[in-house]
Amino acid sequence: MCDNCVASPQKRLDHEASHVFFPIKTPGISEAYLKACKRVEQPPVVPPRPEEVEHKYVHCDECGESPLVGVRHKCLDCNGE
């Protein structure tokens, strides 16, 4: 999900409420995500906005925005579904 959708209460209602989202700040770096999947710790609800990075070849599962600019959020529970 993109920053806008993960921060939108309405968009979040469309996703399982108990699922945790992990912010992916650097494209192509999946080690931190994989570690987080194993321990499933709650990240901050709205993380601070880092430099504007572009996640090429990725789209928001909720609104379809592509490429994603800024932080990308990935559900820790759905595991790529």
Phi, psi and omega in degrees: 000152176276170179305315183297316182288321181292334179273349182273118178303322180295315179294323179295330178295336179283352181245153179307122187297332183278352183281144181257139177256141182249125180283126177255107187270338182236121180302141175080358180257105185252354183301315181296320178297315181296321177295319180295324177301325182287326183253346176040065174265144181290119173281169175302148182299310178234100181291156177298144183283118179277190173305151179287106176253155180248126176264092182291151176063021178234141176234157177286126180295339183269308185252350178085001180305135178204138352288163177279135178244128183101209182281135174260138181246129182236132181294132179281344184264327185283335173053054174084008180291000000 
